[in-house]
Amino acid sequence: MMNRGGYFQSALGGRMVASLTGLGLVGFVIFHMLGNLQIFEGGDALNGYASFLREMPILLWAARLGLLAVAVFHIATTVRLALRNRRARPVAYVVHQYRSASLASRTMALSGGLLLFFIVFHLLHLTAGLVDPSIPNRLDAQGHLDVYGKVIHAFQNPLYVAVYFAGQLVLGLHLSHAVSGSLQTLGLEHAALNRLFKTAGPAVAVLVVLGNLSIILAVFLGLIHT
Ligand code: HEM
């Protein structure tokens, strides 16, 4: 019988870990998008929400550290699986697979790497304020951090609109395969559920990308402003 360490070292154990951690990260992306959509209700709503999260520092830091740990596990496991697959696969099989696999599934390593790049950029930009020194870092009339002002400032600039737009395309490509693949792994190829799982990935990807793009475009087109 395989011991627990052996299970997690195995390809199936690795896929389980990659799927569970990936779905956890998708949960964050959906939660984050829903929170950010409050920008359409105005500055008080978005800043009030952001400051509400900050009013529970222990919970907030626990969630941040948890998210970081899940992300590190996800990246480490998926990189290990990708390297293992590459070593194990004969060239002819790769060529054959490519014909039937979707663009999203063939480019998971590339889209994952680019997504990581985008997230680091995003944190340095909107959370740390290091990318653009002119980004406002002030309090609003209620004494809350003006997250609304930061987002408006960011997406009035076509350069950041282009970067975030590209980030959303990469996110959509990654999610459309990742969500379906993860559900299939956890459902262990349930024939009856397979079609549902196949549609879930692209559906989640489209919803998340449209939600995020609506914020970027609404600011850029001047529909929301300070
Ligand atoms: C239009 C799209 C997005 C907008 C407007 C946006 C906005 C923001 C803002 C304003 C913050 C800083 C919040 C604060 O300081 O209180 C933030 C943090 C963050 N964002 Fe985004 N974001 C977007 C997309 C994304 C995506 C696609 C991801 C991940 C794939 C992501 C991951 C994060 C993370 C991990 C943080 C740090 C959270 C924390 O420190 O608690 N964001 N985002």
Boltz pocket constraint, residues with backbone or C-beta under 6 A from the ligand:
constraints:
  - pocket:
      binder: B
      contacts: [[A, 29], [A, 32], [A, 36], [A, 50], [A, 60], [A, 64], [A, 119], [A, 122], [A, 123], [A, 126], [A, 127], [A, 147], [A, 150], [A, 151], [A, 164], [A, 171], [A, 212], [A, 213], [A, 215], [A, 216]]
      max_distance: 6.0
